[in-house]
Structures are given as structure tokens and as C-alpha cells.
Amino acid sequence: MNTLIKNATIVTMDEDNKVIQNGYITIVDDKITYVGKSLPEDFLPRVIIDGKHKAVLPGLVNAHTHTPMVLLRSYADDLPLQEWLFDKIFPIEDQFTAEDVYWASMLAVMEMLKSGTTCFADMYFFMEEIAKVVSKTGIRANLSRGLQCFDTDFDPKQDRRLLENEQLFKDWDGEGNGRIKIALGPHSVYTCVPGYIEATVELAQRLGAGIHIHISETLKENQECLNKYGKTPIRHLYDLGVFNMHTIGAHCVHLSDEDMDILKENNVNVVYNPTSNLKLASGITPVKRMMDKGINIALGTDGASSNNNLNMFEEMHLAALISKGVEGEPTLIRAYDALKMATINGAKALGIDHEVGVIKPGMKADLAIVNLNKPHFYPMHNVMANLTYSAQAADIETVLVDGKILMEKGEFKTIDAEEVIYNIKKISERIF
Amino acid sequence: MNTLIKNATIVTMDEDNKVIQNGYITIVDDKITYVGKSLPEDFLPRVIIDGKHKAVLPGLVNAHTHTPMVLLRSYADDLPLQEWLFDKIFPIEDQFTAEDVYWASMLAVMEMLKSGTTCFADMYFFMEEIAKVVSKTGIRANLSRGLQCFDTDFDPKQDRRLLENEQLFKDWDGEGNGRIKIALGPHSVYTCVPGYIEATVELAQRLGAGIHIHISETLKENQECLNKYGKTPIRHLYDLGVFNMHTIGAHCVHLSDEDMDILKENNVNVVYNPTSNLKLASGITPVKRMMDKGINIALGTDGASSNNNLNMFEEMHLAALISKGVEGEPTLIRAYDALKMATINGAKALGIDHEVGVIKPGMKADLAIVNLNKPHFYPMHNVMANLTYSAQAADIETVLVDGKILMEKGEFKTIDAEEVIYNIKKISERIF
């Protein structure tokens, strides 16, 4: 299927940071075949998207979330962390069925597509349900089964979660024209005994899978790790061999200088979750120091229970603002830096930057199209500043993944929105 | 004209913080006549607004902005403060004509109405143009002529700016069925010599006008004030008699304990501008300490050049997040607190809380109606958390001021949007 986008402002996010005014993009099947100032003569499009008053950017990558937690959106807010987690979140999550997870993830995908997100990294349970959602909806994802084990005598051959993650990999890795990637999801140093993390690394090596893990989210986590193992979570994970694998490290809020050197030397990808870190009062992520070290920093929403949405425009906005304010330096994290975090850096974090994250020929056509014809974008001085500081998720008009239009003017092409809302209401009535 | 809103979730913001499910609001002319669970029998509406899947909240109050600065939106970002102000903002502002200010303010009102703002406090020049905009569009506003004077030998009877502000008061205060209030706008302690501030206070007393002023926005301002006058800006303004008048104090980022006591004892209204303070790296406003003292804290966007929009949902969102993260306390600034800042506290700051800010009989019908039927609001656990943490400005569907619908589903009833955009483009081409 041939698609043409014409007369658009193209925010390529390509190395030389170029924005093409009145540009053309041609798409053949799942791939971009041309990006430039003129319409290729021999191109016969079946679908034409008029880009007048519109910006096209690489689809946003939400590099750390737990999609089914949308069921807990606005259920428990403004509470102390322990009360929030143990009295509110955990008891409810215990009641989730496979079917609940399916519909919740569907709702999350609706929200993400509507806000320009074309790819997400998810860690949860009943992950085969989420794989089905990704397969059906046409979005792109990195999925990992959340793994935890407090028992030092566990048997890796019998561990239910490890077996589930392995099966998930066998059943789903590479499915959906390569849109689905499966990683392993050891939850954190405080929920996995060291031997279990080693068993996970071993499995990752055997399968050729990456790892998605929470790291140094809170001071408490760091303190307990230092007390127990005499080292920081990052040093501990390094010693256990985790960083030999491609790693998505969510949070990384509390880091020593040595921690950052380890992250850099091992090409560990950090996912910054500004809303979640602020809302749960986890701390202020040292973004400037990590950027100075050259560490790859992607952006994530975390779960909707600590956000309360899956809106990457809010994360870009916050990322661009927080460091300026906290470090007292208005030149920190420019609009372009925030856009990078949400696009190419996210693609790198998920190990798919050869496929998505910039707009250029040969890449997959994962695109978010923003309607710029809104009062809050006029006058048009700088499209990157407009996208980072002024845009709302609702400005997204069209979203393509793998060359297919999945959402256009609020309408979903692969999702029955009414069916999803009907089921979410039913689930919500049952559980709450 | 009788209007009925039926079956809505009404977020009254009334003292007892009550939310009415499936509620009714009746409006006669400019005023709310009933709020409750049942439809008054004898009410014959001419307009009926179906509130199913909708939340009605008091129209948001943007308590500190400079509307014409939308012309500078995304023109200069991520720059050091001095370069931003002296090389970029000031030289451009110098070129603004009265007509430019008119159209720019029109654009700002479009943006504000679309995002649920029904009232704003503005300080700028060519203010009679903005009064015309307020009069024509039907929005509510507190307008002050920005006053500055570096000359200790000025003559208050000859000072152009003071005379303009006085004339503005005489021509416009109370106009538009009371929608327009005129205040005096001494810019700050660093742009007004002490005698000039005293002359402003004298004029305010003579007219019975309030004062709108920037206070302690940056550390530099405080340092210079201490060096020059041996006291903090707040002590200095107190000694000059400013706080004898109803005062809107924008920013108040850098405060001593004594400063806060002065603010509290004199009922000075603080306007917190979270985006602007972060973006310009002005500092972290001590919101918790001010709340503990019982100081009234409203919210503002500041000008679009330091934001880059006039979106009060972003300010609520930031207000609820920043203090949690910076103070390390997830219970600080609850969703309800943020909503209060944007509604009733804003009304108090502008001295119109007897007219707007809560939804109850006798108040002016300034209302913002949010469409809750969006993926990012499901499931519906808590409407206040949804509005503060998950809502976008674009979720606003209908806005009423003084009982009149000014915006409905993106359409303006009193503004020719195409004419405004046409003129903004023309102005932008001329100036930039």
C-alpha cells in the first residue's frame, strides 16, 4: 500500500536536526521510501494525507509503563507511598484476571494512539494478553513479564514467572511483522534475590532477549541495597551480569558518579519518568549529569496510577521544565532534547533505533501527525518549541504504525472503542 | 435568557468540597439560580446543555498573564534570562502597535476560552485595546496598565503611564456588566522608584482600585532590593503602603518567613506561575510554606513567551506535582488544592469571589464544561484527580461567562477566529 504525506512540516529528528517545511513523505507498505522537498514523480499513492498546517514527527516511544494500571487511574492519589502501594494498589491488582488485563491494555493503547505514541515498553503480568492487544491493534511494543522472587531456594526450571516469560518470548518475539519484541522483566533489586537475577540473565543470554528493570527509583531502595549487599543497585546489577544484556533501566533517580559511569560504559538505557517521580515524591532525576556523561535517556509515563495518564506530551513538557527550574539554568534540556528523549532515544532504549525514532528512507513508517492550526500554536516561530512547550496530546490528528493508519481524527481503525469502554466499565464495577 | 445544564457531574468547589453526580444547574441571565440533584419544576429553559459524561467546574481564573505576549510564543526559548529578555523580548515588544495588541489579545482569549479560562488578570500596555477585546468577546478580566519609572524627579500629574492607567479606570472599570475591573500595575520594585510606587498607591486610594505587581520573582531582584533599600521587596512594598490596597502579587518565589507573615497579615494574594518559574529558572516557589501560613495562592500562566501557552490545566498539573517532588512528600498539594488555586483562590486574588469561583446560586454563571468521555478519564474513580492529573485543555467542550455560551465544541460565539488568525499572520510577517 502506497501512502503520501504532502506539504507537511516534517520534524525528522535526524542527526542534523533538520525540519523540512512543505515536505513530502512517501511510504510503501511498512516503510518510508522518501523524505524531502519534492514529490517523487513516479509515486502513485493510494492514500494521500494533506500535511498543510500539520507537523509530522516520529511516533513517540513510551519507554516505561505498565499499561493495565489504567484501571487504577485516579483511584488513589495524594497518599503516602506505603499506603498507596500496600493498601490501595496491590490489593486491587491481585484481583485482575487475564481478561481484565486484555481490556485495560486495550484502553491504554487507545489513549496512547490518541496522544501520538506508537511504541511502548510494558512490564506486567498476563503479558500474553497484552501481546494479543499489540498484535490486534497494530501498535509496536516491547513486552516483559514482571519477575520477582524472594526465595533463595527457588528452582529456575520450575519458576512460574521465568517459565511464563520464556514462553512469551517463544510465542511472540518478532510477531506482528516484527512489531512485538519480548524482553525479560526482573522487577528490581528489592524484589528479586541475587540468584534469581542471575537466572534471568542466563535465560536472557540463552534467548537473546533484552532486560527491562526498575533501578534506583527511591532512596529507600538504595539504602536497603547498600545495607544488604554493600553496594548501590547499579553496582549490584552490574556484578550480577545484567548489563551484559541490552537493558532498559527505568527511573535511575538516585545515582552516584560511579553509578553513572557504569551506566555509560555498559550502554544501559535510562528511562526518565518525570511525572511519576514527582507524584510519588521519588526524587529529582539527575538528567543534566546523565546527559553530560552521554547516557541515553528516554522518556516514560510509568503506570497510569502514578501519573495519571499515558500522555508523552506531558512528559516532554515536564522534562524540558524540571531541570531548568531545579538546576537554576534556563538553557538546560532544550525543546529539541525533550523531543529526542521521546523519539530516537526511546527507540535506542528499546533497541529498535535501526527501525524507528527518526523520519528517513528505510525506516518503518511510525508517524505522529500534529494539527498545528490551533490558537496555542500561533504565530508559528519554532515548531520544536511549539511541540515541547505548547502542544497537547489532543493535537495529534493521525497516527501511523508500520505504514498503517491506526488513528485518524479520533477514530480508531483497529479498535472498537465502544466495546473497550463497555468492558472497562464492567470490570470497574466488579472490582471496585 | 434561561439555561439548563442537566445530568452533569458538578464540581462545585463550594466550602464543603462537594461534587454532585447527575446534577442540575439553572441559569437566569448572568446568574446561577439553582444547583442540585433535581430539576426545578417551574424552570423553562431556552438552552439545554446535556451534561452526560461531562464535568462542570467553575471557569478557571488565570490570575497573572500578559496576553499580547502570545505574539512571542516559541520565539525565544531555552536561553539565559538576560539574553532572552534584552536581546529577544524587549526589542520585539517595542514594535507592537495598539492594533497588534488588540489582535494578540484576541488570540489569547481564543486560547483561554478553549482551555476553560473564563477570567484573567492582565498587565501590559495599550490596555484600552485589551479592554475592547474583553468587552467584545464576553470574557471576564482584571486589567492594569504596566507602570514603570526609573526617574526620582517624575511628576505624577504628568506621568504618561499613570495618566493612562487612571483613564483606563475611568473609561472601563465596571463595564461589560461588571466583567471588566481595572487595577493599577506598578511593574515591580526594580522598575519603579519608591516615590512612583507611593504615587501609584495614592492613585489607587483615590480611585478605589486594586494593585497588580510582580514580587520577588528572582533572587537577583531580592539581592538588588536588599542592596538598595536594606529590605526585601515585600518589606519594601509594605513600607510604601502597597499592601493597604487589594494586591495581586505575582510570583513570590523567594520569600523569608517575615515576608510570608507580611503577606498573610495584609491579605496579599499570591499568584503562583509554575511553568514560568521553572522555564525561566526563577526558582521553586515555597507553596507548602505559604499554604501552612494560610496565604491565598492563585495560579497563573504568566505571558506565553515564558510558558509557551495560556493553559491552566498545565499549571494545575504542575502545581500538584512540583511540591510533591521537590519537598519529597506525596501528600502535598492534592488534586483539590490545585483546583482551588485555579478557581476560588483566583477569584479571591482578583477580589471577585463574591461573584465567581464556586458554583452556587447567586453566583455569576462562569462555567467550564469538560467532556469526560475520553480514554484518559476511564475508569471514573475520582473526578478531581482526573481533572488535575489527567485532563488536557482540549477536553473543555463548552465555556460560559456571565451566563452566555462563548465557546462550544471549538466554535467561538463572539470571535471570528479566521479574522484573528489572518491578522496574527500579518502582524507576525511584519514584525519578525
Interface residues (C-beta under 8 A of the other chain):
Chain A: V70 L71 L72 R73 S74 Y75 D77 D78 L79 P80 L81 W84 L107 M110 E111 K114 S115 T275 N277 L278 K279 L280 A281 S282 G283 I284 A304 N307 N308 N309 L310 N311 E314 H317 L318 A320 L321 I322 K324 G325 V326 E327 G328 E329 P330 T331 L332 I333 R334 A335 K374 P375 H376 F377 Y378 P379 M380 H381 N382 A385 N386 Y389 S390 Q392 A393 A394 D395 A417 I421 I424 K425 I427 S428 F432
Chain B: V70 L71 L72 R73 S74 Y75 D77 D78 L79 P80 L81 W84 L107 M110 E111 K114 S115 T275 N277 L278 K279 L280 A281 S282 G283 I284 A304 N307 N308 N309 L310 N311 E314 H317 L318 A320 L321 I322 K324 G325 V326 E327 G328 E329 P330 T331 L332 I333 R334 A335 K374 P375 H376 F377 Y378 P379 M380 H381 N382 A385 N386 Y389 S390 Q392 A393 A394 D395 A417 I421 I424 K425 I427 S428 F432
